Structures are given as structure tokens and as C-alpha cells.
Amino acid sequence: MRRTLTVLGLAAVLVGVAGCTSDPGGHGDAVDLEAAQEWAAGVQSEQSDGPGLAGSATLTASPADPDADPDDADDPSSVRLDFDAAKTVVRADIRCFGGHTAQVAVTVFTGDGNTSDSFGDTVACDEQAHDLALGPEGTDDVTRVLIEAEADPATMVFVAVIEGLTVERE
């Protein structure tokens, strides 16, 4: 009996230690979110708000949550940009931190906001800008943009939506 209790006690300790050291997400190299936030703040502060920038957003990209409410306005993995006047947008410059990948979707709404097109890509989180074309020639008459991101492990994503500029000659 004593030997059985000892074996059971040892098994319980091993299971407890294994539980403490396991990685339920399957990623032994999780992203340092504090460093990711500092990086994102630096990218955002360096971003020009001059001609050509329609808008930008910083998102917390996390693994997909099948139970998430799609109408949750406080969801840090999506940002909506509303424009005062309709714009022609040509691309989104996407950057992310942490050495993994992120899936980013940009949905553009035109006219009355009921018509939309979605564009997406998986980008390397190498801190470099990755272009996502928003249509073959861009998209005209855009009134708002919805940006969504997912990543596993969680990280920060910065997206700049670029406006097509028209040069008028007399």
C-alpha cells in the first residue's frame, strides 16, 4: 500500500511539473508584448501624416477566438477608420513585430457603406513594411476601412492605409 501511494504521489508531482512547463499554445517563443507595444509606438510616431496617408491603426493581433462577438467595438484585433470625405485608397502598408506571421484583412467600404471589398494577406512579422494592394488600380469612393488581424502567438500590428493622389495639370 505504501509503495502504491509513493508511486501515485510521484506521478502527481510529475504531472504538476509537466503542467507548469507545458506550452498550451504550442509556441515556446511567445512574443514579448511589452517590447511589441514599444515597437508599435515608435512606428506610429515615425509615420508621416502628410499627403498620401488616408489613416493608420495599431492592433493587437491574437489567435482567432471562435466565441468572439463580431460586433465588439472594444476588440483590439480590429480597428475601423472613418473618412470625412470619400477617398481613393491604393494599398495598405503592414508591419508586425515578433518574428512569426500575422494574417491581416482590410475591408474597404464605398459609397453609402453597404458595398465592400476585402483584401488580405499573411505577412512576416519582421518589422518591415509589406504592401497589400487594395484593388488592381486601388478602390475609389472609400468612406471607411475595417482592419483586422490575427496572429499566434499574439503580437502588435501596424497598418497604414495609403491614398492615391491625383496630380492635376492646367
DRENMILUM-22192 format. One line per 4 residues: number of its first residue (from 1); for each residue x, y, z of N, C-alpha, C, O. Coordinates in nm, 3 decimals. Atoms other than C-alpha are relative to their C-alpha. Example, Ala and Ser with C-alpha at 12.3 -4.5 7.8 and 13.67 -1.06 7.14 Angstrom:
// DRENMILUM-22192
1	0.089/-0.119/0.000/1.230/-0.450/0.780/0.090/0.120/0.000/0.194/0.118/0.066 | -0.082/-0.119/-0.006/1.367/-0.106/0.714/-0.077/0.109/0.073/-0.026/0.220/0.090
//
This chain:
// DRENMILUM-22192
1	0.083/-0.120/0.000/0.000/0.000/0.000/0.087/0.125/0.000/0.060/0.222/-0.071 | -0.087/-0.118/-0.007/0.281/0.237/0.091/0.068/0.025/-0.135/0.083/0.140/-0.176 | -0.066/-0.014/0.129/0.455/0.168/-0.240/-0.098/0.061/-0.103/-0.056/0.142/-0.186 | 0.100/-0.055/0.091/0.130/0.247/-0.430/-0.018/0.149/0.023/-0.027/0.225/-0.074
5	0.014/-0.143/-0.030/0.092/0.583/-0.251/0.121/0.078/-0.046/0.107/0.190/-0.095 | -0.123/-0.068/0.043/0.455/0.671/-0.325/-0.001/0.018/-0.152/0.031/0.125/-0.202 | 0.005/-0.008/0.145/0.411/0.592/-0.694/-0.105/0.102/-0.044/-0.080/0.182/-0.134 | 0.104/-0.097/0.034/0.085/0.788/-0.709/0.043/0.142/0.033/0.015/0.234/-0.043
9	-0.049/-0.133/-0.038/0.245/1.081/-0.525/0.103/0.051/-0.100/0.100/0.167/-0.138 | -0.102/-0.038/0.098/0.542/1.082/-0.764/-0.065/0.033/-0.135/-0.026/0.129/-0.202 | 0.070/-0.027/0.126/0.308/1.064/-1.064/-0.070/0.135/0.006/-0.068/0.209/-0.092 | 0.068/-0.129/-0.014/0.108/1.361/-0.931/0.100/0.115/-0.010/0.070/0.217/-0.073
13	-0.103/-0.104/0.007/0.428/1.565/-0.888/0.047/0.017/-0.145/0.063/0.129/-0.192 | -0.045/-0.009/0.138/0.543/1.480/-1.242/-0.105/0.066/-0.089/-0.071/0.146/-0.176 | 0.106/-0.063/0.078/0.205/1.575/-1.388/-0.006/0.149/0.031/-0.025/0.230/-0.060 | 0.001/-0.142/-0.038/0.213/1.902/-1.193/0.114/0.076/-0.062/0.095/0.188/-0.111
17	-0.116/-0.066/0.061/0.563/1.985/-1.315/-0.020/0.010/-0.151/0.010/0.114/-0.210 | 0.023/-0.005/0.144/0.470/1.895/-1.672/-0.103/0.108/-0.033/-0.090/0.176/-0.135 | 0.101/-0.104/0.024/0.165/2.122/-1.645/0.059/0.139/0.010/0.017/0.229/-0.063 | -0.063/-0.131/-0.016/0.383/2.411/-1.533/0.093/0.032/-0.115/0.116/0.149/-0.146
21	-0.097/-0.026/0.105/0.628/2.366/-1.818/-0.058/-0.018/-0.140/0.010/0.010/-0.239 | 0.056/0.020/0.133/0.391/2.283/-2.100/-0.036/0.134/-0.062/-0.053/0.235/0.006 | 0.035/-0.119/0.075/0.310/2.534/-2.369/-0.130/-0.027/-0.072/-0.129/-0.082/-0.182 | 0.129/0.037/0.058/-0.063/2.507/-2.439/-0.022/0.058/-0.139/-0.099/0.000/-0.216
25	0.016/-0.057/0.133/-0.039/2.731/-2.745/0.091/-0.061/-0.103/0.075/-0.037/-0.223 | -0.091/0.064/0.093/0.238/2.526/-2.896/0.115/0.090/-0.044/0.187/0.055/-0.137 | -0.106/-0.093/0.039/0.477/2.824/-2.915/0.092/0.023/0.120/0.054/0.089/0.217 | -0.096/-0.021/-0.106/0.785/2.814/-2.698/0.064/0.137/-0.006/0.135/0.176/0.086
29	-0.064/-0.130/0.019/0.889/3.153/-2.829/-0.106/0.110/-0.015/-0.113/0.177/-0.118 | 0.104/-0.103/-0.001/0.599/3.382/-2.739/0.062/0.138/-0.017/0.177/0.161/0.022 | -0.045/-0.137/0.024/0.632/3.746/-2.838/-0.007/0.080/0.130/-0.105/0.069/0.204 | 0.000/-0.091/-0.115/0.727/3.995/-2.566/-0.093/0.116/-0.035/-0.055/0.207/-0.109
33	0.100/-0.101/0.038/0.411/4.209/-2.585/0.038/0.141/0.044/0.000/0.238/-0.022 | -0.045/-0.134/-0.041/0.569/4.497/-2.391/0.097/0.057/-0.103/0.088/0.174/-0.140 | -0.094/-0.044/0.105/0.852/4.515/-2.646/-0.076/0.028/-0.130/-0.043/0.122/-0.202 | 0.081/-0.021/0.120/0.594/4.482/-2.926/-0.075/0.132/0.007/-0.085/0.203/-0.094
37	0.071/-0.126/-0.016/0.395/4.775/-2.786/0.095/0.119/-0.016/0.059/0.219/-0.078 | -0.099/-0.106/0.016/0.709/4.989/-2.763/0.037/0.017/-0.146/0.049/0.129/-0.195 | -0.032/-0.005/0.143/0.797/4.900/-3.122/-0.113/0.068/-0.077/-0.088/0.156/-0.159 | 0.115/-0.057/0.070/0.443/4.985/-3.242/-0.012/0.150/0.026/-0.043/0.227/-0.065
41	0.006/-0.143/-0.033/0.450/5.320/-3.059/0.107/0.077/-0.080/0.081/0.188/-0.127 | -0.106/-0.063/0.077/0.780/5.402/-3.230/-0.035/0.011/-0.148/-0.011/0.115/-0.210 | 0.041/-0.002/0.141/0.648/5.309/-3.576/-0.108/0.105/-0.021/-0.105/0.180/-0.118 | 0.110/-0.097/0.013/0.334/5.515/-3.519/0.051/0.143/0.010/0.005/0.230/-0.064
45	-0.051/-0.136/-0.015/0.532/5.820/-3.405/0.084/0.043/-0.121/0.094/0.162/-0.149 | -0.080/-0.031/0.118/0.755/5.798/-3.714/-0.085/0.016/-0.126/-0.038/0.069/-0.227 | 0.088/-0.002/0.118/0.457/5.770/-3.952/-0.035/0.144/-0.036/-0.077/0.222/0.050 | 0.036/-0.132/0.049/0.403/6.080/-4.163/-0.151/0.008/-0.013/-0.216/-0.087/-0.056
49	0.144/-0.019/0.020/0.051/6.221/-4.158/-0.024/0.096/-0.116/-0.129/0.160/-0.126 | 0.009/-0.090/0.115/0.116/6.415/-4.476/-0.082/-0.059/-0.113/-0.152/-0.158/-0.094 | 0.076/0.047/0.116/-0.032/6.370/-4.823/0.032/-0.146/-0.028/0.148/-0.188/-0.023 | -0.018/0.140/0.032/-0.085/6.009/-4.913/-0.046/-0.094/0.109/-0.080/-0.209/0.081
53	0.046/0.086/-0.108/-0.180/5.875/-4.571/-0.149/0.024/0.022/-0.190/0.132/0.062 | 0.145/-0.010/-0.024/-0.553/5.806/-4.553/-0.030/-0.021/0.148/-0.122/0.042/0.202 | 0.018/0.029/-0.141/-0.525/5.669/-4.199/0.089/-0.115/0.042/0.140/-0.188/-0.043 | -0.083/0.110/-0.049/-0.335/5.428/-3.978/-0.059/-0.055/0.129/-0.139/0.010/0.196
57	0.051/0.066/-0.120/-0.402/5.185/-3.695/0.104/-0.094/0.056/0.182/-0.155/-0.017 | -0.081/0.098/-0.070/-0.217/4.981/-3.436/-0.096/-0.100/0.063/-0.191/-0.061/0.131 | 0.089/0.104/-0.048/-0.377/4.648/-3.348/0.077/-0.102/0.083/0.197/-0.123/0.062 | -0.052/0.116/-0.071/-0.316/4.369/-3.101/-0.053/-0.123/-0.072/-0.172/-0.152/-0.064
61	0.041/0.119/0.073/-0.323/4.056/-3.315/0.017/-0.121/0.091/0.126/-0.146/0.142 | 0.001/0.117/-0.087/-0.415/3.744/-3.117/-0.050/-0.120/-0.079/-0.100/-0.104/-0.190 | 0.058/0.117/0.068/-0.510/3.387/-3.206/-0.151/0.018/-0.017/-0.215/0.086/0.063 | 0.144/-0.010/0.027/-0.860/3.354/-3.353/-0.079/-0.054/0.118/-0.043/-0.156/0.177
65	0.090/0.041/-0.108/-1.136/3.328/-3.093/-0.135/-0.032/-0.061/-0.209/0.059/-0.098 | 0.128/0.035/0.064/-1.434/3.132/-3.227/-0.122/0.051/0.076/-0.231/0.059/0.019 | 0.112/-0.050/-0.081/-1.650/3.268/-2.943/-0.010/0.151/0.003/-0.097/0.207/0.071 | -0.002/-0.147/-0.004/-1.569/3.635/-3.009/-0.126/0.058/-0.065/-0.180/0.001/-0.161
69	0.115/-0.072/0.055/-1.854/3.876/-3.077/0.049/0.088/-0.115/0.129/0.178/-0.092 | -0.048/-0.079/0.114/-1.803/4.019/-3.429/-0.037/0.147/0.008/0.022/0.229/-0.062 | 0.041/-0.140/-0.014/-1.977/4.341/-3.323/0.063/0.068/0.121/0.021/0.178/0.157 | -0.065/-0.055/-0.118/-1.750/4.401/-3.022/0.087/0.120/-0.039/0.191/0.103/-0.103
73	-0.074/-0.123/0.036/-1.631/4.763/-3.059/0.131/0.012/0.076/0.218/0.090/0.036 | -0.122/-0.008/-0.079/-1.362/4.708/-2.794/0.102/-0.107/-0.037/0.202/-0.123/0.033 | -0.091/0.106/0.044/-1.192/4.423/-2.982/0.131/0.064/-0.048/0.130/0.138/-0.146 | -0.126/-0.062/0.040/-0.821/4.521/-3.001/0.059/-0.057/-0.128/0.158/-0.005/-0.179
77	-0.052/0.059/0.123/-0.771/4.299/-3.307/-0.068/0.057/-0.125/-0.044/0.009/-0.236 | 0.059/-0.065/0.116/-0.983/4.523/-3.530/-0.016/0.150/0.028/-0.042/0.192/0.140 | 0.013/-0.145/-0.009/-0.994/4.896/-3.599/-0.076/0.048/-0.123/-0.051/0.002/-0.235 | 0.076/-0.059/0.109/-1.239/5.095/-3.809/0.046/0.145/-0.018/0.052/0.221/0.078
81	-0.038/-0.137/0.035/-1.125/5.412/-3.986/-0.114/0.059/-0.082/-0.151/0.003/-0.186 | 0.104/-0.070/0.074/-1.398/5.654/-4.098/0.060/0.127/-0.059/0.134/0.198/0.009 | -0.054/-0.117/0.068/-1.315/5.926/-4.351/-0.105/0.109/-0.013/-0.222/0.081/-0.037 | 0.091/-0.115/0.015/-1.468/6.275/-4.361/-0.051/0.013/-0.142/-0.167/0.049/-0.165
85	0.037/-0.007/0.141/-1.470/6.265/-4.740/0.049/-0.128/-0.068/0.147/-0.188/-0.025 | -0.037/0.122/0.072/-1.454/5.974/-4.984/0.141/0.013/-0.057/0.183/0.121/-0.099 | -0.139/0.002/0.046/-1.101/5.873/-5.086/0.021/-0.115/-0.097/-0.058/-0.210/-0.102 | -0.048/0.113/0.079/-0.925/5.655/-5.338/0.118/-0.059/0.076/0.218/0.009/0.097
89	-0.110/0.065/-0.073/-0.709/5.406/-5.147/0.063/-0.103/-0.093/-0.006/-0.173/-0.166 | -0.072/0.087/0.092/-0.441/5.208/-5.327/0.067/-0.119/0.066/0.081/-0.225/0.005 | -0.067/0.112/-0.067/-0.265/4.994/-5.068/-0.001/0.022/0.151/-0.031/0.130/0.201 | -0.023/-0.005/-0.144/-0.210/4.913/-4.705/0.143/-0.047/0.024/0.184/-0.151/-0.027
93	-0.134/0.040/-0.041/0.144/4.903/-4.564/-0.013/-0.066/0.136/-0.057/-0.003/0.233 | 0.019/0.079/-0.122/0.150/4.631/-4.298/0.136/-0.034/0.059/0.227/-0.078/-0.011 | -0.121/0.037/-0.074/0.419/4.583/-4.035/-0.043/-0.073/0.127/-0.146/-0.041/0.186 | 0.026/0.064/-0.129/0.430/4.349/-3.738/0.130/-0.044/0.064/0.235/-0.050/-0.001
97	-0.115/0.022/-0.086/0.667/4.253/-3.461/0.003/-0.145/0.047/-0.102/-0.204/0.070 | -0.011/0.124/-0.073/0.799/3.925/-3.327/0.056/-0.121/-0.070/0.077/-0.223/-0.005 | -0.065/0.111/0.068/0.944/3.700/-3.595/-0.091/-0.113/-0.044/-0.042/-0.214/-0.095 | 0.094/0.102/0.045/0.630/3.497/-3.668/-0.074/0.054/-0.122/-0.014/0.123/-0.204
101	0.081/-0.055/0.108/0.347/3.577/-3.911/-0.132/0.051/0.058/-0.172/0.012/0.168 | 0.133/-0.049/-0.037/0.016/3.763/-3.892/-0.087/-0.002/-0.124/-0.040/0.020/-0.236 | 0.097/-0.005/0.107/-0.296/3.739/-4.102/-0.074/0.132/0.014/-0.131/0.162/0.120 | 0.061/-0.133/-0.005/-0.429/4.083/-4.189/-0.103/0.010/-0.112/-0.078/-0.028/-0.226
105	0.106/-0.024/0.097/-0.755/4.170/-4.363/-0.037/0.148/0.004/-0.051/0.206/0.111 | 0.042/-0.138/0.013/-0.850/4.515/-4.490/-0.127/0.000/-0.085/-0.125/-0.042/-0.201 | 0.127/-0.008/0.072/-1.213/4.570/-4.589/-0.029/0.147/-0.027/-0.032/0.228/0.066 | 0.031/-0.139/0.038/-1.293/4.889/-4.780/-0.148/0.010/-0.033/-0.203/-0.074/-0.103
109	0.142/-0.024/0.022/-1.646/5.028/-4.783/-0.013/0.123/-0.088/0.049/0.226/-0.062 | 0.014/-0.110/0.095/-1.754/5.251/-5.070/-0.143/0.056/0.002/-0.237/-0.008/0.048 | 0.130/-0.064/0.014/-2.038/5.493/-5.134/-0.074/0.012/0.131/-0.026/0.075/0.225 | 0.085/-0.010/-0.119/-2.314/5.454/-4.878/0.048/-0.092/0.113/-0.014/-0.096/0.219
113	-0.053/0.089/-0.103/-2.106/5.199/-4.683/-0.055/-0.140/-0.006/-0.012/-0.226/0.071 | 0.058/0.133/0.011/-2.312/4.900/-4.790/0.074/-0.090/-0.097/0.053/-0.211/-0.099 | -0.078/0.076/0.096/-2.072/4.792/-5.064/0.143/-0.010/0.052/0.202/0.089/0.094 | -0.135/0.016/-0.053/-1.740/4.644/-4.961/0.078/-0.104/-0.079/0.021/-0.191/-0.145
117	-0.094/0.098/0.054/-1.437/4.453/-5.085/0.103/-0.027/0.108/0.147/0.065/0.177 | -0.101/0.037/-0.100/-1.195/4.262/-4.864/0.127/-0.046/-0.068/0.123/-0.113/-0.171 | -0.131/0.037/0.049/-0.826/4.216/-4.921/0.078/-0.052/0.120/0.066/0.003/0.229 | -0.073/0.054/-0.113/-0.596/4.005/-4.706/0.128/-0.068/-0.042/0.149/-0.100/-0.158
121	-0.127/0.067/0.024/-0.255/3.850/-4.672/0.058/-0.047/0.133/0.022/0.002/0.240 | -0.081/0.042/-0.114/-0.027/3.665/-4.434/0.136/0.065/-0.019/0.200/0.048/-0.123 | -0.126/-0.073/0.011/0.279/3.877/-4.363/0.099/-0.047/0.107/0.060/-0.089/0.216 | -0.106/0.032/-0.095/0.610/3.806/-4.195/0.011/0.112/0.103/0.009/0.230/0.068
125	-0.015/-0.101/-0.106/0.647/3.983/-3.860/0.148/0.031/0.017/0.209/-0.004/0.118 | -0.142/-0.035/0.004/0.993/4.116/-3.947/0.022/0.150/0.014/0.132/0.199/-0.011 | -0.004/-0.145/-0.024/0.915/4.483/-3.868/0.011/0.082/-0.129/0.018/0.205/-0.122 | -0.009/-0.069/0.129/0.936/4.570/-4.240/-0.141/0.022/-0.057/-0.234/-0.051/-0.023
129	0.129/-0.027/0.064/0.652/4.719/-4.447/-0.025/-0.102/-0.111/0.061/-0.129/-0.194 | 0.045/0.093/0.103/0.461/4.468/-4.659/-0.122/0.062/-0.066/-0.219/0.097/0.002 | 0.110/-0.064/0.073/0.233/4.607/-4.931/-0.114/-0.097/-0.023/-0.093/-0.212/-0.061 | 0.121/0.073/0.033/-0.124/4.485/-4.964/-0.078/0.090/-0.096/-0.129/0.195/-0.055
133	0.074/-0.079/0.100/-0.286/4.613/-5.286/-0.148/-0.003/0.034/-0.203/-0.108/0.068 | 0.144/-0.012/-0.026/-0.641/4.738/-5.234/-0.073/0.016/-0.133/-0.138/0.118/-0.158 | 0.059/0.000/0.133/-0.761/4.652/-5.583/0.107/0.018/-0.105/0.216/0.068/-0.075 | -0.100/-0.011/0.107/-0.582/4.639/-5.919/0.045/0.144/-0.025/0.163/0.168/-0.052
137	-0.031/-0.142/0.020/-0.598/5.019/-5.955/-0.036/0.080/0.124/-0.052/0.202/0.117 | 0.049/-0.066/-0.120/-0.694/5.097/-5.598/-0.151/-0.011/0.005/-0.212/-0.073/-0.082 | 0.146/0.001/-0.014/-1.050/5.145/-5.479/-0.045/0.144/0.019/0.004/0.214/0.107 | 0.052/-0.137/-0.004/-1.242/5.470/-5.541/-0.117/0.011/0.097/-0.181/-0.088/0.132
141	0.120/-0.033/-0.077/-1.506/5.639/-5.326/-0.008/-0.074/0.134/-0.117/-0.113/0.177 | -0.004/0.072/-0.128/-1.394/5.475/-4.997/-0.037/0.095/0.112/0.021/0.202/0.127 | 0.048/-0.082/-0.111/-1.577/5.611/-4.694/0.048/-0.051/0.136/0.055/0.024/0.233 | -0.055/0.056/-0.125/-1.442/5.374/-4.427/0.076/-0.126/-0.032/0.059/-0.188/-0.137
145	-0.084/0.120/0.013/-1.195/5.090/-4.377/-0.006/-0.075/0.131/0.001/-0.015/0.238 | -0.009/0.085/-0.118/-1.204/4.798/-4.136/0.126/-0.083/-0.013/0.146/-0.152/-0.113 | -0.125/0.074/-0.001/-0.867/4.647/-4.046/-0.009/-0.104/0.110/-0.045/-0.073/0.224 | 0.004/0.110/-0.097/-0.849/4.308/-3.873/0.129/-0.079/-0.008/0.187/-0.093/-0.116
149	-0.124/0.077/-0.002/-0.551/4.100/-3.765/-0.009/-0.115/0.100/-0.072/-0.103/0.205 | -0.014/0.116/-0.088/-0.482/3.758/-3.613/0.144/-0.046/-0.005/0.209/-0.038/-0.109 | -0.135/0.055/-0.005/-0.152/3.609/-3.501/0.009/-0.098/0.117/-0.056/-0.079/0.220 | -0.026/0.096/-0.106/-0.037/3.313/-3.295/0.147/-0.032/-0.003/0.193/-0.103/-0.093
153	0.040/-0.067/-0.123/0.146/3.397/-3.079/-0.041/0.146/-0.024/-0.015/0.204/-0.129 | 0.048/-0.138/0.007/-0.009/3.737/-3.009/0.115/0.097/-0.020/0.226/0.075/0.028 | -0.101/-0.102/0.026/0.179/4.044/-3.129/-0.071/0.132/-0.035/-0.193/0.140/-0.031 | 0.054/-0.129/0.043/0.133/4.405/-3.242/0.018/0.014/-0.151/0.118/-0.028/-0.208
157	0.000/-0.023/0.145/0.049/4.502/-3.600/-0.029/0.148/-0.023/-0.116/0.206/0.042 | 0.023/-0.139/0.039/0.070/4.849/-3.756/-0.038/0.001/-0.148/0.031/-0.059/-0.230 | 0.047/-0.007/0.138/-0.124/4.925/-4.076/-0.022/0.145/-0.038/-0.092/0.219/0.031 | 0.022/-0.133/0.056/-0.106/5.245/-4.281/-0.074/-0.017/-0.132/-0.028/-0.087/-0.221
161	0.079/0.004/0.123/-0.375/5.289/-4.547/0.043/0.119/-0.085/0.038/0.234/-0.041 | -0.059/-0.102/0.087/-0.232/5.480/-4.842/-0.102/0.043/-0.106/-0.164/-0.039/-0.173 | 0.094/-0.061/0.093/-0.441/5.715/-5.053/0.070/0.024/-0.134/0.187/0.062/-0.138 | -0.053/-0.032/0.133/-0.391/5.750/-5.429/-0.014/0.149/-0.022/-0.122/0.206/-0.006
165	0.004/-0.145/0.023/-0.301/6.107/-5.511/-0.015/0.027/-0.149/0.042/-0.043/-0.232 | 0.023/-0.042/0.138/-0.415/6.276/-5.829/0.074/0.131/-0.024/0.059/0.227/0.051 | -0.071/-0.122/0.037/-0.191/6.531/-5.995/-0.080/0.067/-0.111/-0.103/0.008/-0.217 | 0.078/-0.074/0.099/-0.390/6.795/-6.180/0.091/0.099/-0.071/0.170/0.171/-0.008
169	-0.080/-0.094/0.081/-0.231/6.991/-6.461/-0.092/0.096/-0.070/-0.202/0.061/-0.112 | 0.079/-0.103/0.069/-0.355/7.310/-6.611/0.036/0.011/-0.143/-0.021/0.093/-0.215
//
